[in-house]
Amino acid sequence: MNARMDLSALEPGAYKAMLGLEKYLAQSTLPKPLLELVKLRASQINGCAFCVDMHGSDAKAGGESDERLFAVAVWQEAPFFTEEERAALALTEAATRLSDGGDRVPDEVWEQAGKYFDEHTLAALVVAIATINAWNRIGVATRMVPRSYQK
């Protein structure tokens, strides 16, 4: 697979703006391991090979176990996740699958997340979900190649 374009080279201002969101997230109260799980799950749903590779690798480098990484795609059936992580992953799925119709982000999903995250951390989680969805759309549209970030 070959990339269609290098957005960072063609439009560095847009790329820098996206990196600004990442800087905010890195300084937020959202736990880094949870942030990587959220990024990985949204990327799996959106079919972004580049982001699945990157966030799986980043999570592994941060100490995440193989068992948990392998199970992110089936987190609802896997026993490896805390209730806090399940709430974040449920919100991630709901906010990523907006076109599926119905009650897009059901109250029960939102309320469950609210049990585990204060308002500032919940706000950061919403920004994290929106940001990874934007990155996924860039990655899929431009066919970003897995491992190309290691250059």
DSSP file with accessible surface (Angstrom, degrees, kcal/mol):
  #  RESIDUE AA STRUCTURE BP1 BP2  ACC     N-H-->O    O-->H-N    N-H-->O    O-->H-N    TCO  KAPPA ALPHA  PHI   PSI    X-CA   Y-CA   Z-CA
    1    1 A M              0   0  135      0, 0.0     2,-0.4     0, 0.0   144,-0.0   0.000 360.0 360.0 360.0 136.9    0.0    0.0    0.0
    2    2 A N        -     0   0  141    142,-0.0     2,-0.1   143,-0.0   142,-0.0  -0.930 360.0-112.2-115.8 141.9    1.2    3.5   -0.9
    3    3 A A        -     0   0   53     -2,-0.4   140,-0.2     1,-0.1   141,-0.1  -0.386  15.1-144.0 -67.9 145.5    0.1    6.7    0.8
    4    4 A R  S    S-     0   0  144    138,-3.4     2,-0.3     1,-0.3   139,-0.1   0.793  75.7 -17.0 -79.3 -33.2   -1.8    9.0   -1.5
    5    5 A M        -     0   0   91    137,-0.8     2,-0.8    -3,-0.0    -1,-0.3  -0.975  58.4-115.3-163.6 163.2   -0.3   12.2    0.0
    6    6 A D    >>  -     0   0   94     -2,-0.3     4,-2.3     1,-0.2     3,-0.7  -0.881  27.4-173.6-107.7  94.6    1.7   13.5    3.0
    7    7 A L  H 3> S+     0   0   38     -2,-0.8     4,-3.1     1,-0.2     8,-0.3   0.865  81.3  59.5 -58.7 -37.1   -0.8   15.9    4.6
    8    8 A S  H 34 S+     0   0   40      1,-0.2    -1,-0.2     2,-0.2     8,-0.1   0.849 111.6  40.5 -63.8 -32.0    1.8   17.1    7.1
    9    9 A A  H <4 S+     0   0   68     -3,-0.7    -1,-0.2     2,-0.1    -2,-0.2   0.874 120.1  43.0 -81.5 -39.0    4.1   18.2    4.3
   10   10 A L  H  < S+     0   0  102     -4,-2.3    -2,-0.2     1,-0.2    -3,-0.2   0.873 132.3  18.0 -75.7 -39.2    1.3   19.7    2.1
   11   11 A E    >X  +     0   0  116     -4,-3.1     4,-2.0    -5,-0.2     3,-0.5  -0.596  66.6 166.1-134.1  70.8   -0.7   21.4    4.8
   12   12 A P  H 3> S+     0   0   80      0, 0.0     4,-2.8     0, 0.0     5,-0.2   0.819  75.8  60.4 -61.1 -28.2    1.6   21.8    7.9
   13   13 A G  H 3> S+     0   0   53      2,-0.2     4,-2.0     1,-0.2     5,-0.1   0.916 106.7  45.3 -65.7 -41.5   -0.8   24.3    9.5
   14   14 A A  H <> S+     0   0   49     -3,-0.5     4,-2.0     2,-0.2    -1,-0.2   0.922 114.2  49.0 -66.0 -43.3   -3.6   21.8    9.5
   15   15 A Y  H  X S+     0   0   70     -4,-2.0     4,-2.3    -8,-0.3    -2,-0.2   0.921 109.9  51.6 -63.0 -41.6   -1.3   19.1   10.9
   16   16 A K  H  X S+     0   0  160     -4,-2.8     4,-1.6     1,-0.2    -1,-0.2   0.883 106.9  54.0 -63.7 -37.4    0.0   21.5   13.5
   17   17 A A  H  X S+     0   0   65     -4,-2.0     4,-1.3     2,-0.2    -1,-0.2   0.920 108.7  48.4 -63.9 -41.9   -3.6   22.2   14.6
   18   18 A M  H  X S+     0   0   28     -4,-2.0     4,-1.7     1,-0.2     3,-0.4   0.909 108.8  53.5 -63.8 -40.7   -4.3   18.5   15.0
   19   19 A L  H  X S+     0   0   80     -4,-2.3     4,-2.3     1,-0.2    -1,-0.2   0.815 100.6  62.3 -64.9 -27.5   -1.1   18.2   17.1
   20   20 A G  H  X S+     0   0   40     -4,-1.6     4,-2.2     2,-0.2    -1,-0.2   0.892 102.4  49.8 -63.3 -38.9   -2.4   21.0   19.3
   21   21 A L  H  X S+     0   0   68     -4,-1.3     4,-2.5    -3,-0.4    -2,-0.2   0.905 109.4  51.7 -64.5 -40.2   -5.3   18.8   20.2
   22   22 A E  H  X S+     0   0   37     -4,-1.7     4,-2.4     2,-0.2    -2,-0.2   0.891 107.8  52.1 -63.8 -37.6   -2.9   15.9   21.0
   23   23 A K  H  X S+     0   0  136     -4,-2.3     4,-1.3     2,-0.2    -1,-0.2   0.927 109.3  49.7 -64.4 -43.5   -0.8   18.3   23.2
   24   24 A Y  H >X S+     0   0   95     -4,-2.2     4,-0.6     1,-0.2     3,-0.6   0.939 111.5  48.8 -57.9 -48.0   -4.0   19.2   25.1
   25   25 A L  H >< S+     0   0    2     -4,-2.5     3,-0.9     1,-0.2     5,-0.2   0.886 106.6  55.7 -62.4 -38.6   -4.9   15.5   25.6
   26   26 A A  H 3< S+     0   0   80     -4,-2.4    -1,-0.2     1,-0.3    -2,-0.2   0.803 113.3  42.1 -64.1 -27.7   -1.4   14.7   26.8
   27   27 A Q  H << S+     0   0  145     -4,-1.3    -1,-0.3    -3,-0.6    -2,-0.2   0.434  97.8 101.1 -97.8  -1.4   -1.8   17.3   29.5
   28   28 A S  S << S-     0   0   25     -3,-0.9    93,-0.1    -4,-0.6    -3,-0.1  -0.186  86.8-107.7 -77.5 175.8   -5.4   16.4   30.4
   29   29 A T  S    S+     0   0   90     91,-0.1    92,-0.1     2,-0.1    -1,-0.1   0.441  82.9 115.9 -83.7   1.3   -6.5   14.4   33.4
   30   30 A L  S    S-     0   0    9     -5,-0.2    -2,-0.1    90,-0.1     5,-0.0  -0.563  77.4-112.2 -72.4 123.8   -7.4   11.4   31.1
   31   31 A P     >  -     0   0   51      0, 0.0     4,-2.5     0, 0.0     3,-0.2  -0.347  19.3-130.8 -60.4 134.5   -5.1    8.5   32.0
   32   32 A K  H  > S+     0   0  122      1,-0.2     4,-2.3     2,-0.2     5,-0.2   0.893 105.3  52.2 -55.9 -45.8   -2.6    7.8   29.2
   33   33 A P  H  > S+     0   0   71      0, 0.0     4,-1.7     0, 0.0    -1,-0.2   0.918 112.1  47.0 -60.1 -38.8   -3.3    4.0   29.1
   34   34 A L  H  > S+     0   0    4      2,-0.2     4,-2.5     1,-0.2    -2,-0.2   0.905 108.1  55.8 -67.3 -40.9   -7.0    4.7   28.8
   35   35 A L  H  X S+     0   0    5     -4,-2.5     4,-2.6     1,-0.2    -1,-0.2   0.916 107.3  49.6 -57.2 -42.8   -6.4    7.3   26.1
   36   36 A E  H  X S+     0   0    4     -4,-2.3     4,-2.6     2,-0.2    -1,-0.2   0.894 109.3  51.3 -66.7 -37.4   -4.5    4.7   24.0
   37   37 A L  H  X S+     0   0    0     -4,-1.7     4,-2.7     2,-0.2    -2,-0.2   0.921 111.0  48.5 -63.7 -41.9   -7.3    2.1   24.4
   38   38 A V  H  X S+     0   0    0     -4,-2.5     4,-2.5     2,-0.2     5,-0.3   0.934 113.0  47.3 -62.5 -46.4   -9.8    4.7   23.2
   39   39 A K  H  X S+     0   0   11     -4,-2.6     4,-2.0    -5,-0.2    -2,-0.2   0.906 113.0  49.5 -63.3 -40.2   -7.6    5.6   20.2
   40   40 A L  H  X S+     0   0    5     -4,-2.6     4,-2.2    -5,-0.2    -2,-0.2   0.941 111.7  47.5 -64.8 -46.1   -7.1    2.0   19.4
   41   41 A R  H  X S+     0   0   21     -4,-2.7     4,-2.3     2,-0.2    -2,-0.2   0.934 112.8  47.1 -66.0 -44.9  -10.8    1.1   19.6
   42   42 A A  H  X S+     0   0    0     -4,-2.5     4,-2.5     1,-0.2    -1,-0.2   0.924 112.2  51.9 -61.4 -39.8  -12.0    4.0   17.4
   43   43 A S  H  X>S+     0   0    0     -4,-2.0     5,-2.2    -5,-0.3     4,-0.8   0.870 108.1  51.3 -66.5 -36.0   -9.3    3.2   14.9
   44   44 A Q  H ><5S+     0   0   54     -4,-2.2     3,-0.7     2,-0.2    -1,-0.2   0.943 111.3  47.6 -63.5 -46.6  -10.4   -0.4   14.7
   45   45 A I  H 3<5S+     0   0   37     -4,-2.3    -2,-0.2     1,-0.2    -1,-0.2   0.911 115.2  45.4 -60.4 -42.5  -14.0    0.7   14.1
   46   46 A N  H 3<5S-     0   0   38     -4,-2.5    -1,-0.2    -5,-0.2    -2,-0.2   0.529 108.4-123.8 -82.8  -5.9  -12.9    3.2   11.4
   47   47 A G  T <<5 +     0   0   56     -4,-0.8     2,-1.0    -3,-0.7    -3,-0.2   0.842  51.5 158.4  68.5  36.0  -10.6    0.8    9.7
   48   48 A C     >< -     0   0    2     -5,-2.2     4,-2.6     1,-0.2     5,-0.2  -0.772  20.1-174.2 -95.8  99.2   -7.5    3.0   10.0
   49   49 A A  H  > S+     0   0   53     -2,-1.0     4,-2.4     1,-0.2     5,-0.2   0.884  82.8  54.0 -60.6 -40.9   -4.6    0.6    9.7
   50   50 A F  H  > S+     0   0   16     94,-0.4     4,-2.7     1,-0.2    97,-0.3   0.948 113.1  41.7 -58.1 -50.3   -2.0    3.3   10.4
   51   51 A C  H  > S+     0   0    5      2,-0.2     4,-2.8     1,-0.2     5,-0.4   0.862 112.1  53.9 -72.0 -35.1   -3.7    4.4   13.7
   52   52 A V  H  X S+     0   0   47     -4,-2.6     4,-2.2    -9,-0.2     5,-0.3   0.948 113.4  44.6 -61.1 -45.7   -4.4    0.8   14.8
   53   53 A D  H  X S+     0   0   33     -4,-2.4     4,-2.4    -5,-0.2    -2,-0.2   0.952 116.3  45.7 -62.2 -49.1   -0.7    0.0   14.4
   54   54 A M  H  X S+     0   0   43     -4,-2.7     4,-2.9    -5,-0.2    -2,-0.2   0.946 117.5  40.8 -62.8 -49.2    0.4    3.3   16.0
   55   55 A H  H  X S+     0   0    9     -4,-2.8     4,-2.3     2,-0.2    -1,-0.2   0.839 114.0  52.5 -77.7 -28.2   -1.9    3.1   19.1
   56   56 A G  H  X S+     0   0   17     -4,-2.2     4,-2.3    -5,-0.4    -1,-0.2   0.937 114.2  44.4 -64.5 -44.4   -1.4   -0.6   19.6
   57   57 A S  H  X S+     0   0   31     -4,-2.4     4,-2.7    -5,-0.3    -2,-0.2   0.913 113.7  49.6 -65.9 -42.5    2.3   -0.1   19.5
   58   58 A D  H  X S+     0   0   64     -4,-2.9     4,-1.6     2,-0.2    -1,-0.2   0.906 111.8  48.8 -64.1 -40.8    2.1    3.0   21.8
   59   59 A A  H  <>S+     0   0    6     -4,-2.3     5,-2.7     2,-0.2    -2,-0.2   0.921 111.9  49.1 -64.6 -43.1   -0.1    1.1   24.3
   60   60 A K  H ><5S+     0   0   97     -4,-2.3     3,-1.9     1,-0.2    -2,-0.2   0.930 110.3  50.5 -61.4 -45.4    2.3   -1.8   24.3
   61   61 A A  H 3<5S+     0   0   90     -4,-2.7    -1,-0.2     1,-0.3    -2,-0.2   0.812 106.1  57.6 -63.1 -28.4    5.3    0.5   24.8
   62   62 A G  T 3<5S-     0   0   66     -4,-1.6    -1,-0.3    -5,-0.2    -2,-0.2   0.374 131.3 -92.0 -83.7   3.9    3.3    2.0   27.7
   63   63 A G  T < 5S+     0   0   67     -3,-1.9    -3,-0.2     1,-0.3    -2,-0.1   0.478  71.7 154.1 103.8   4.2    3.1   -1.4   29.4
   64   64 A E      < -     0   0   23     -5,-2.7    -1,-0.3    -6,-0.2     2,-0.1  -0.396  43.3-117.9 -67.3 142.3   -0.2   -2.7   28.1
   65   65 A S     >  -     0   0   39      1,-0.1     4,-2.3    -2,-0.1     5,-0.2  -0.437  11.9-123.0 -80.8 154.3   -0.5   -6.5   28.0
   66   66 A D  H  > S+     0   0   64      1,-0.2     4,-3.1     2,-0.2     5,-0.3   0.903 111.2  58.3 -59.0 -42.3   -0.9   -8.5   24.8
   67   67 A E  H  > S+     0   0  114      1,-0.2     4,-1.3     2,-0.2    -1,-0.2   0.917 109.6  42.5 -57.0 -45.6   -4.1  -10.0   26.2
   68   68 A R  H  > S+     0   0   37      2,-0.2     4,-0.7     1,-0.2    -1,-0.2   0.908 114.3  50.7 -69.9 -40.4   -5.8   -6.6   26.7
   69   69 A L  H >< S+     0   0   21     -4,-2.3     3,-0.9     1,-0.2     4,-0.4   0.928 111.1  48.3 -63.3 -43.5   -4.6   -5.3   23.3
   70   70 A F  H 3< S+     0   0  158     -4,-3.1     3,-0.4     1,-0.2    -1,-0.2   0.819 113.3  50.0 -64.2 -29.1   -5.9   -8.4   21.5
   71   71 A A  H >< S+     0   0    7     -4,-1.3     3,-1.4    -5,-0.3    -1,-0.2   0.497  79.2  94.2 -92.7  -2.8   -9.2   -8.0   23.3
   72   72 A V  G X< S+     0   0    0     -3,-0.9     3,-1.5    -4,-0.7    -1,-0.2   0.904  83.6  55.9 -57.3 -38.9   -9.9   -4.4   22.6
   73   73 A A  G 3  S+     0   0   46     -4,-0.4    -1,-0.3    -3,-0.4    -2,-0.1   0.759 119.7  31.8 -65.0 -22.2  -12.0   -5.3   19.6
   74   74 A V  G X> S+     0   0   74     -3,-1.4     3,-1.8    -4,-0.1     4,-1.1  -0.127  76.4 140.7-124.7  36.0  -14.2   -7.5   21.8
   75   75 A W  T <4  +     0   0   14     -3,-1.5     3,-0.3     1,-0.3     6,-0.2   0.785  65.8  62.6 -54.2 -31.6  -14.0   -5.5   25.0
   76   76 A Q  T 34 S+     0   0  113      1,-0.2    -1,-0.3    -4,-0.2    -2,-0.1   0.821 113.2  34.7 -66.9 -29.4  -17.6   -6.2   25.9
   77   77 A E  T <4 S+     0   0  141     -3,-1.8    -1,-0.2    -6,-0.2    -2,-0.2   0.516 101.6  91.2 -99.7 -10.2  -17.0   -9.9   26.1
   78   78 A A    ><  -     0   0    8     -4,-1.1     3,-0.6    -3,-0.3   -10,-0.0  -0.690  64.8-146.9 -93.3 142.2  -13.5   -9.9   27.5
   79   79 A P  T 3  S+     0   0  106      0, 0.0    -1,-0.1     0, 0.0    -4,-0.1   0.375  79.1  88.9 -85.4   7.6  -12.8  -10.0   31.3
   80   80 A F  T 3   +     0   0   92    -13,-0.1     2,-0.4    -5,-0.1   -12,-0.1   0.414  69.4  82.8 -89.5   0.4   -9.7   -7.8   31.1
   81   81 A F    <   -     0   0   11     -3,-0.6     2,-0.0    -6,-0.2     0, 0.0  -0.856  69.6-127.9-116.5 143.1  -11.2   -4.3   31.4
   82   82 A T     >  -     0   0   71     -2,-0.4     4,-2.6     1,-0.1     5,-0.2  -0.284  33.0-107.0 -74.8 167.4  -12.2   -2.2   34.4
   83   83 A E  H  > S+     0   0  103      2,-0.2     4,-2.3     1,-0.2     5,-0.2   0.876 122.5  53.9 -63.7 -36.7  -15.6   -0.7   34.7
   84   84 A E  H  > S+     0   0   69      2,-0.2     4,-2.1     1,-0.2    -1,-0.2   0.934 110.1  46.2 -62.0 -46.1  -14.0    2.7   34.0
   85   85 A E  H  > S+     0   0   21      1,-0.2     4,-2.8     2,-0.2     5,-0.2   0.902 111.0  52.9 -63.8 -40.5  -12.4    1.4   30.8
   86   86 A R  H  X S+     0   0   44     -4,-2.6     4,-2.5     2,-0.2    -1,-0.2   0.902 108.2  50.6 -62.0 -40.5  -15.7   -0.2   29.8
   87   87 A A  H  X S+     0   0    3     -4,-2.3     4,-2.1     2,-0.2    26,-0.2   0.923 112.8  46.2 -63.5 -42.1  -17.5    3.1   30.2
   88   88 A A  H  X S+     0   0    0     -4,-2.1     4,-2.5     2,-0.2    -2,-0.2   0.903 113.5  48.3 -67.6 -41.1  -14.9    4.9   28.1
   89   89 A L  H  X S+     0   0    0     -4,-2.8     4,-2.7     2,-0.2    -2,-0.2   0.889 110.1  52.2 -68.6 -36.7  -14.9    2.3   25.4
   90   90 A A  H  X S+     0   0   25     -4,-2.5     4,-2.6    -5,-0.2    -2,-0.2   0.928 111.8  46.1 -64.0 -43.0  -18.7    2.3   25.3
   91   91 A L  H  X S+     0   0    4     -4,-2.1     4,-2.9     2,-0.2     5,-0.3   0.911 111.2  53.6 -65.2 -39.6  -18.7    6.1   24.9
   92   92 A T  H  X S+     0   0    0     -4,-2.5     4,-1.5     2,-0.2    -2,-0.2   0.940 111.1  45.2 -58.8 -48.5  -16.0    5.7   22.2
   93   93 A E  H  X S+     0   0   26     -4,-2.7     4,-2.4     2,-0.2    -2,-0.2   0.939 114.4  47.9 -62.6 -46.5  -18.1    3.3   20.2
   94   94 A A  H  < S+     0   0   16     -4,-2.6    -2,-0.2     1,-0.2    -1,-0.2   0.930 115.4  43.8 -61.6 -45.4  -21.3    5.3   20.5
   95   95 A A  H  < S+     0   0   28     -4,-2.9     3,-0.4     1,-0.2    -1,-0.2   0.693 116.5  47.9 -76.5 -17.0  -19.6    8.6   19.5
   96   96 A T  H  < S+     0   0    9     -4,-1.5     2,-0.4    -5,-0.3     3,-0.3   0.812 107.7  54.2 -88.6 -33.4  -17.7    6.9   16.7
   97   97 A R    ><  +     0   0   89     -4,-2.4     3,-1.9    -5,-0.2     4,-0.2  -0.176  65.8 138.4 -94.8  43.1  -20.6    5.0   15.2
   98   98 A L  G >   +     0   0   84     -2,-0.4     3,-1.1    -3,-0.4    -1,-0.2   0.825  65.9  58.5 -60.0 -32.6  -22.8    8.1   14.8
   99   99 A S  G 3  S+     0   0  115     -3,-0.3    -1,-0.3     1,-0.2     3,-0.1   0.553  81.0  86.4 -79.2  -3.1  -24.1    7.0   11.4
  100  100 A D  G <  S-     0   0  108     -3,-1.9    -1,-0.2     1,-0.2    -2,-0.1   0.642  90.2-141.4 -70.5 -13.5  -25.6    3.8   12.8
  101  101 A G    <   +     0   0   35     -3,-1.1    -1,-0.2    -4,-0.2    -4,-0.0  -0.256  58.4  81.8  85.9-171.2  -28.7    5.7   13.6
  102  102 A G  S    S-     0   0   72     -3,-0.1     2,-1.3     1,-0.1    -1,-0.2  -0.317 108.1 -12.8  69.3-157.6  -31.0    5.4   16.6
  103  103 A D  S    S-     0   0  104      1,-0.2    -1,-0.1    -2,-0.0    -5,-0.0  -0.681  74.2-158.9 -76.8  97.9  -30.0    7.2   19.9
  104  104 A R  S    S+     0   0  149     -2,-1.3    -1,-0.2     1,-0.3    -7,-0.2   0.856  82.0  15.2 -56.2 -48.6  -26.5    7.9   18.8
  105  105 A V  S    S-     0   0   44     -3,-0.1    -1,-0.3   -10,-0.1     5,-0.1  -0.824  93.6-145.0-124.4  90.9  -25.0    8.4   22.2
  106  106 A P    >>  -     0   0   24      0, 0.0     4,-2.1     0, 0.0     3,-0.6  -0.174  17.1-119.1 -59.5 148.9  -27.6    6.9   24.5
  107  107 A D  H 3> S+     0   0  104      1,-0.2     4,-3.3     2,-0.2     5,-0.3   0.876 113.7  57.0 -54.5 -39.7  -28.2    8.5   27.9
  108  108 A E  H 3> S+     0   0  128      1,-0.2     4,-2.1     2,-0.2    -1,-0.2   0.873 106.8  48.7 -65.1 -33.8  -27.2    5.3   29.7
  109  109 A V  H <> S+     0   0   28     -3,-0.6     4,-2.0     2,-0.2    -1,-0.2   0.939 114.9  45.0 -67.9 -45.4  -23.8    5.4   27.9
  110  110 A W  H  X S+     0   0  117     -4,-2.1     4,-2.3     1,-0.2    -2,-0.2   0.926 114.0  48.8 -62.9 -45.5  -23.2    9.0   28.9
  111  111 A E  H  X S+     0   0  119     -4,-3.3     4,-1.0     2,-0.2    -1,-0.2   0.881 108.6  53.5 -65.4 -36.9  -24.4    8.5   32.5
  112  112 A Q  H >X S+     0   0   57     -4,-2.1     3,-0.7    -5,-0.3     4,-0.7   0.926 109.6  48.1 -63.2 -44.2  -22.1    5.5   32.9
  113  113 A A  H >X S+     0   0    0     -4,-2.0     4,-1.7     1,-0.2     3,-1.2   0.905 106.6  58.2 -61.7 -39.0  -19.1    7.5   31.8
  114  114 A G  H 3< S+     0   0   40     -4,-2.3    -1,-0.2     1,-0.3    -2,-0.2   0.731  97.6  61.6 -64.5 -21.2  -20.2   10.2   34.2
  115  115 A K  H << S+     0   0  149     -4,-1.0    -1,-0.3    -3,-0.7    -2,-0.2   0.785 115.0  31.8 -71.7 -27.4  -20.0    7.8   37.1
  116  116 A Y  H << S+     0   0   87     -3,-1.2     2,-0.4    -4,-0.7    -2,-0.2   0.607 116.5  53.4-107.6 -16.5  -16.3    7.2   36.4
  117  117 A F  S  < S-     0   0   11     -4,-1.7    -1,-0.1   -87,-0.0   -87,-0.0  -0.980  72.0-131.8-127.7 134.3  -15.0   10.6   35.1
  118  118 A D     >  -     0   0   97     -2,-0.4     4,-2.9     1,-0.1     5,-0.3  -0.214  44.9 -92.5 -69.6 173.0  -15.4   14.1   36.5
  119  119 A E  H  > S+     0   0  170      1,-0.2     4,-2.4     2,-0.2     5,-0.2   0.875 125.3  49.5 -60.1 -39.2  -16.6   16.8   34.1
  120  120 A H  H  > S+     0   0  149      2,-0.2     4,-2.2     1,-0.2    -1,-0.2   0.920 114.4  44.1 -67.8 -41.6  -13.1   17.9   33.1
  121  121 A T  H  > S+     0   0   12      2,-0.2     4,-2.4     1,-0.2    -2,-0.2   0.900 113.2  51.6 -71.1 -36.7  -11.9   14.3   32.4
  122  122 A L  H  X S+     0   0   13     -4,-2.9     4,-2.4     2,-0.2    -2,-0.2   0.915 109.1  51.1 -64.1 -39.9  -15.2   13.5   30.6
  123  123 A A  H  X S+     0   0   51     -4,-2.4     4,-2.4    -5,-0.3    -2,-0.2   0.925 109.8  49.7 -62.5 -42.1  -14.7   16.6   28.4
  124  124 A A  H  X S+     0   0    0     -4,-2.2     4,-2.8     1,-0.2    -2,-0.2   0.897 108.5  53.6 -64.0 -37.3  -11.1   15.4   27.6
  125  125 A L  H  X S+     0   0    0     -4,-2.4     4,-2.5     2,-0.2    -2,-0.2   0.924 107.9  49.6 -63.6 -42.2  -12.6   12.0   26.7
  126  126 A V  H  X S+     0   0   61     -4,-2.4     4,-2.5     1,-0.2    -2,-0.2   0.930 112.6  47.5 -61.5 -43.5  -15.0   13.6   24.3
  127  127 A V  H  X S+     0   0   43     -4,-2.4     4,-2.9     1,-0.2    -2,-0.2   0.909 110.4  52.8 -64.4 -40.1  -12.2   15.6   22.7
  128  128 A A  H  X S+     0   0    0     -4,-2.8     4,-2.6     2,-0.2     5,-0.3   0.925 110.4  47.2 -61.4 -43.8  -10.0   12.4   22.5
  129  129 A I  H  X S+     0   0    5     -4,-2.5     4,-2.0     1,-0.2    -2,-0.2   0.932 114.5  46.3 -65.1 -44.5  -12.8   10.6   20.7
  130  130 A A  H  X S+     0   0   61     -4,-2.5     4,-2.0    -5,-0.2    -2,-0.2   0.913 113.3  50.2 -63.5 -41.1  -13.4   13.5   18.3
  131  131 A T  H  X S+     0   0    4     -4,-2.9     4,-2.7     2,-0.2    -2,-0.2   0.937 110.7  46.6 -66.2 -46.4   -9.6   13.9   17.7
  132  132 A I  H  X S+     0   0    0     -4,-2.6     4,-2.9     1,-0.2    -1,-0.2   0.891 110.3  54.5 -67.6 -33.2   -8.9   10.2   16.9
  133  133 A N  H  X S+     0   0   16     -4,-2.0     4,-1.9    -5,-0.3    -1,-0.2   0.914 109.5  47.6 -64.7 -37.5  -11.9   10.1   14.6
  134  134 A A  H  X S+     0   0   36     -4,-2.0     4,-2.1     2,-0.2    -2,-0.2   0.938 112.4  48.6 -65.9 -46.5  -10.5   13.1   12.7
  135  135 A W  H  X S+     0   0   24     -4,-2.7     4,-3.2     1,-0.2    -2,-0.2   0.907 109.4  53.9 -58.9 -41.6   -7.1   11.4   12.6
  136  136 A N  H  X S+     0   0    1     -4,-2.9     4,-3.0     1,-0.2     5,-0.3   0.909 107.4  49.9 -60.9 -40.3   -8.7    8.2   11.3
  137  137 A R  H  X S+     0   0  129     -4,-1.9     4,-2.2     2,-0.2     5,-0.2   0.895 112.7  47.0 -67.6 -36.9  -10.4   10.0    8.5
  138  138 A I  H  X S+     0   0   38     -4,-2.1     4,-2.3     2,-0.2    -2,-0.2   0.948 114.5  47.6 -65.9 -46.8   -7.1   11.6    7.5
  139  139 A G  H  X>S+     0   0    2     -4,-3.2     5,-2.3     1,-0.2     4,-0.6   0.907 116.1  42.3 -62.2 -44.1   -5.4    8.3    7.7
  140  140 A V  H ><5S+     0   0   69     -4,-3.0     3,-0.6     3,-0.2    -1,-0.2   0.935 115.3  49.0 -70.1 -45.8   -8.0    6.4    5.7
  141  141 A A  H 3<5S+     0   0   57     -4,-2.2    -2,-0.2    -5,-0.3    -1,-0.2   0.886 120.9  35.3 -63.0 -37.9   -8.5    9.1    3.1
  142  142 A T  H 3<5S-     0   0   14     -4,-2.3  -138,-3.4    -5,-0.2  -137,-0.8   0.444 106.8-125.1 -96.8   0.6   -4.8    9.5    2.4
  143  143 A R  T <<5 -     0   0  121     -4,-0.6    -3,-0.2    -3,-0.6    -4,-0.1   0.921  29.7-158.0  54.8  52.0   -3.9    5.8    2.9
  144  144 A M      < -     0   0   35     -5,-2.3   -94,-0.4    -6,-0.2    -1,-0.2  -0.358  15.8-123.8 -59.7 136.0   -1.3    6.4    5.6
  145  145 A V    >   -     0   0   44     -3,-0.1     3,-2.0   -96,-0.1     4,-0.3  -0.718  22.0-111.8 -91.3 126.8    1.0    3.4    5.7
  146  146 A P  T 3  S+     0   0   44      0, 0.0   -96,-0.1     0, 0.0    -1,-0.1  -0.225 102.3  18.2 -53.2 145.5    1.5    1.5    9.0
  147  147 A R  T >  S+     0   0  110    -97,-0.3     3,-1.7     1,-0.1     4,-0.1   0.293  90.2 111.9  72.2  -6.1    5.0    1.9   10.5
  148  148 A S  G X   +     0   0   36     -3,-2.0     3,-1.3     1,-0.3    -1,-0.1   0.760  66.6  68.7 -68.0 -18.2    5.6    5.0    8.3
  149  149 A Y  G 3  S+     0   0   62     -4,-0.3    -1,-0.3     1,-0.2   -99,-0.0   0.637  87.1  68.5 -71.6 -12.7    5.6    7.1   11.5
  150  150 A Q  G <         0   0  117     -3,-1.7    -1,-0.2     0, 0.0    -2,-0.2   0.461 360.0 360.0 -86.9   0.6    8.9    5.3   12.5
  151  151 A K    <         0   0  216     -3,-1.3    -3,-0.0    -4,-0.1    -4,-0.0  -0.280 360.0 360.0 -65.8 360.0   10.9    7.0    9.8
